Amino acid sequence: MHRSSLCIAILLLGGCTFNKTPEPVKSSEVAGVVRLGFDLAPLQKGKVDTFIAQSTASHQCQQWGYIAAFPYGEPIKTCSLSSGALCLNQKVTLEYQCRGVGMEKYLRDELIVQ
């Protein structure tokens, strides 16, 4: 009975689109790469507000001394929890490249080199 309830719930949620707010994950200041991620349940579709996501990434880049973040590549999707062939939780990662060097980063890097 429990298994049939799970199947019904999956079918009801299948195809539904949910607003997702990606959070920073595994970013690299040295490479100037910001990664934002969120989770998706089976058959769920995620909708991301691209303006908010890019603003979040740009904010991180600016903390590192860059001017802004620009999206690159396609979303990376990995199954983080599976049962047999069924993926029960998918992690989606969006990548952004930090570009432009602000004066703070320039001065900080110059002091390190000297």
C-alpha positions as a Markdown table, in Angstrom:
| # | Residue | x | y | z |
|---|---|---|---|---|
| 1 | Met | 0.0 | 0.0 | 0.0 |
| 2 | His | 2.8 | 2.4 | 0.9 |
| 3 | Arg | 4.5 | 1.9 | -2.4 |
| 4 | Ser | 1.3 | 2.6 | -4.4 |
| 5 | Ser | 0.9 | 5.9 | -2.4 |
| 6 | Leu | 4.4 | 6.8 | -3.4 |
| 7 | Cys | 3.7 | 6.1 | -7.1 |
| 8 | Ile | 0.5 | 8.2 | -7.0 |
| 9 | Ala | 2.3 | 11.1 | -5.3 |
| 10 | Ile | 5.0 | 10.9 | -8.0 |
| 11 | Leu | 2.5 | 10.9 | -10.8 |
| 12 | Leu | 0.6 | 13.9 | -9.2 |
| 13 | Leu | 3.8 | 15.9 | -8.9 |
| 14 | Gly | 5.2 | 14.8 | -12.2 |
| 15 | Gly | 5.5 | 17.5 | -14.7 |
| 16 | Cys | 4.9 | 20.2 | -12.1 |
| 17 | Thr | 7.2 | 23.2 | -12.2 |
| 18 | Phe | 8.6 | 24.6 | -9.0 |
| 19 | Asn | 10.4 | 27.8 | -8.4 |
| 20 | Lys | 13.9 | 27.1 | -7.2 |
| 21 | Thr | 16.4 | 29.4 | -5.5 |
| 22 | Pro | 19.9 | 28.1 | -6.1 |
| 23 | Glu | 22.4 | 28.5 | -3.3 |
| 24 | Pro | 26.2 | 28.8 | -3.6 |
| 25 | Val | 28.0 | 25.4 | -3.6 |
| 26 | Lys | 31.7 | 24.5 | -4.2 |
| 27 | Ser | 32.8 | 27.9 | -5.6 |
| 28 | Ser | 36.5 | 28.7 | -6.4 |
| 29 | Glu | 37.9 | 32.1 | -5.9 |
| 30 | Val | 41.2 | 31.1 | -7.5 |
| 31 | Ala | 39.5 | 30.0 | -10.7 |
| 32 | Gly | 36.9 | 32.8 | -10.5 |
| 33 | Val | 34.0 | 30.3 | -10.7 |
| 34 | Val | 30.8 | 30.4 | -8.7 |
| 35 | Arg | 28.5 | 27.4 | -8.6 |
| 36 | Leu | 24.9 | 27.6 | -7.5 |
| 37 | Gly | 22.8 | 24.5 | -6.9 |
| 38 | Phe | 19.4 | 23.2 | -6.0 |
| 39 | Asp | 17.6 | 19.8 | -5.6 |
| 40 | Leu | 14.8 | 18.3 | -7.7 |
| 41 | Ala | 12.5 | 15.4 | -6.8 |
| 42 | Pro | 11.6 | 12.8 | -9.3 |
| 43 | Leu | 9.7 | 14.1 | -12.4 |
| 44 | Gln | 9.9 | 17.6 | -11.0 |
| 45 | Lys | 10.9 | 20.6 | -13.2 |
| 46 | Gly | 12.7 | 23.5 | -11.7 |
| 47 | Lys | 12.3 | 27.1 | -12.7 |
| 48 | Val | 15.1 | 29.5 | -11.7 |
| 49 | Asp | 14.8 | 33.2 | -11.8 |
| 50 | Thr | 17.9 | 33.9 | -13.9 |
| 51 | Phe | 18.2 | 37.5 | -12.6 |
| 52 | Ile | 18.3 | 36.4 | -9.0 |
| 53 | Ala | 20.7 | 33.6 | -9.7 |
| 54 | Gln | 23.1 | 35.9 | -11.6 |
| 55 | Ser | 22.8 | 38.5 | -8.9 |
| 56 | Thr | 23.8 | 35.9 | -6.3 |
| 57 | Ala | 26.8 | 34.8 | -8.4 |
| 58 | Ser | 27.8 | 38.4 | -9.1 |
| 59 | His | 27.7 | 39.3 | -5.4 |
| 60 | Gln | 30.0 | 36.4 | -4.6 |
| 61 | Cys | 32.4 | 37.5 | -7.4 |
| 62 | Gln | 32.4 | 41.1 | -6.1 |
| 63 | Gln | 33.3 | 39.8 | -2.6 |
| 64 | Trp | 36.4 | 38.3 | -4.3 |
| 65 | Gly | 37.2 | 41.5 | -6.1 |
| 66 | Tyr | 35.8 | 40.8 | -9.6 |
| 67 | Ile | 33.2 | 43.0 | -11.3 |
| 68 | Ala | 30.5 | 40.6 | -12.3 |
| 69 | Ala | 29.5 | 37.0 | -13.0 |
| 70 | Phe | 28.4 | 35.5 | -16.3 |
| 71 | Pro | 26.7 | 32.2 | -16.8 |
| 72 | Tyr | 28.5 | 29.6 | -18.8 |
| 73 | Gly | 27.8 | 26.0 | -19.9 |
| 74 | Glu | 24.7 | 24.0 | -19.4 |
| 75 | Pro | 23.3 | 23.0 | -16.0 |
| 76 | Ile | 25.0 | 20.0 | -14.6 |
| 77 | Lys | 22.6 | 17.4 | -13.3 |
| 78 | Thr | 23.7 | 14.5 | -11.1 |
| 79 | Cys | 21.6 | 11.9 | -9.3 |
| 80 | Ser | 22.3 | 12.2 | -5.6 |
| 81 | Leu | 19.9 | 9.5 | -4.3 |
| 82 | Ser | 18.7 | 6.5 | -6.3 |
| 83 | Ser | 16.6 | 3.4 | -5.8 |
| 84 | Gly | 17.4 | 0.9 | -8.5 |
| 85 | Ala | 17.1 | 2.7 | -11.8 |
| 86 | Leu | 14.9 | 5.5 | -10.3 |
| 87 | Cys | 16.6 | 8.8 | -9.3 |
| 88 | Leu | 14.9 | 10.0 | -6.1 |
| 89 | Asn | 16.9 | 13.3 | -5.9 |
| 90 | Gln | 18.7 | 15.2 | -8.6 |
| 91 | Lys | 21.2 | 17.9 | -7.8 |
| 92 | Val | 21.4 | 20.7 | -10.4 |
| 93 | Thr | 24.4 | 23.0 | -10.6 |
| 94 | Leu | 24.6 | 26.3 | -12.5 |
| 95 | Glu | 28.1 | 27.7 | -13.2 |
| 96 | Tyr | 29.1 | 31.3 | -13.5 |
| 97 | Gln | 32.5 | 32.8 | -14.5 |
| 98 | Cys | 33.7 | 35.9 | -12.6 |
| 99 | Arg | 35.1 | 38.5 | -14.9 |
| 100 | Gly | 36.6 | 41.9 | -14.7 |
| 101 | Val | 39.0 | 42.9 | -12.0 |
| 102 | Gly | 37.9 | 45.5 | -9.6 |
| 103 | Met | 40.5 | 47.9 | -8.1 |
| 104 | Glu | 40.5 | 46.1 | -4.7 |
| 105 | Lys | 41.5 | 42.8 | -6.3 |
| 106 | Tyr | 44.1 | 44.5 | -8.5 |
| 107 | Leu | 45.7 | 46.2 | -5.5 |
| 108 | Arg | 45.5 | 43.1 | -3.3 |
| 109 | Asp | 47.1 | 40.9 | -6.0 |
| 110 | Glu | 49.8 | 43.5 | -6.6 |
| 111 | Leu | 50.7 | 43.5 | -2.8 |
| 112 | Ile | 50.9 | 39.7 | -2.9 |
| 113 | Val | 53.2 | 39.7 | -5.9 |
| 114 | Gln | 55.6 | 42.3 | -4.5 |
